[in-house]
Amino acid sequence: MATYDNLPVYKVSYDLLVQLFRLCRNMQRDYRYTLGESIKNELIALMLNVYRANCREQKRDLIVQARENVEVVRLLLRLLQELKQISIPEFASANEKIESVSKQLVSWEKWATAKES
C-alpha cells in the first residue's frame, strides 16, 4: 500500500485545491463565500475519500464517493466560469486536473471491483 501522499490522484487533487484557493481570492464576495467555499469543501472531501480508500481493504465505496465529489467540483467550476468568476484559461487548467483525477478514479475503481470480486 502506497502512502496516500504519493498517490498521483492525491497529488493532482491537492494541486487543484491549491489552485482553487488562489482563484477564490479574485472572486466577487457573493461567490467567494458560497460557490468558492462549496468547491473547496468538496475538494477536501475528495481528498479525504482518496486517503480513506487507500487505507482500507474495501475501497470501492469510497472511490465511488470520490467520483461523486469530482462531478460536484466539475459542476461548480463550470458554474463559476459561466458567472465570469474565473477566466477561460483558468477554467481549462482546472478542468484538465479534474479530468485527470476522474480518469484515475475510474481506473482505481475498476481495479478495486476486480479485486473485491
N, C-alpha and C positions, 0 to 999 in steps of 0.2 A: 504494500500500500504506500503510494507516494504521499508525501506531506501535502496538505491542501494548498499551501502557497507555492508549490512547484507545479501544480496543475495548470496547463495552458488556459483552460476555461476560466479558472480563478484569476489568472493574471490579466486576461482580456477584460473580464468583468470589473476588476479593480481599476484598470486604466479607464474604462468607460465611466465608472463612478467619479473618478478624479476629474475627467473631462466635464461631466455634468455639474459638478460643484463649481467649476470655473465658469461654465456657461450661465449658471443661475445668477451669478453676480451682476450680469448685464441685463437681466430681465426686468420688466416693469414690476413694481411691488405686488400688484394683484396676482400676477402669475408666479412670481418667485415663491410666495408663501402658500400657494395652492398646488399648481401643477409641478413646480420645481421641487417642493417638499415631497409630493407624492412619488415622483420619479426617483428621487434619491432613496426614499424608503423602500421602494420596490427593488432597486438595485442592491440595497443592503440585504433584503430578504433573499434575493437571488444568490448572493454570495454565502449567506448562512446555509441555504439549502445545498449548495455545492459542498461546503465544508461538512455538513451533516451526512450527505450521501457518501462522501469519501471515507467517513469513519465507520460506516455501518456495512453489514453483510447484505441486508436487503435494501438496495439502493434505488430501485425503480420508482417507488412512490415519491421519493424526494426529488428525483430527476424530473419527474412529471411536474411537480410543483415548481421547480426551477424553470422549466419550459413555459409554464403559465406566467411566471414573473417576467420572462423575456418578452412575451406577447404584450403584456401590460406596458412594459417600458417602450416597446415599439409603437404602441398606440399613443401613449402620452408624448413621445418625442415627435411623432407626426403632427399631433395637435399643436405642440409648441411652434413647429415650423409654419403651420397654417396660420397661426396667430401672429406671425412675424416676430417671435421672441428669440429665434435663432436663425442664422443665415443658412442658405442652401449648402455652402461648403461645410459648415459646422454639422448640419443635419446629415450630409453624406458621410462625413468622417465617423460620426456616432453610429450611423446605420451600418457601416462596414463592420464595426465592432459587434453590434447586435447580431448581425448575420453570422459572424464567426462563432459567437457564443452559442447561437441557436444550432448551428451545424454540429458543433462539438457535443452539445447535449443530446441531440438526436442519435449520434453515433454511440455515445455512452449509454443511452437508454437501450439501444439495440443490444449492446454487449451485456448489459445487466439483465435484460429479459432472457437472453440465451443462457446466461449463467444460472439464473434463478429457476429455469425450467427443468 
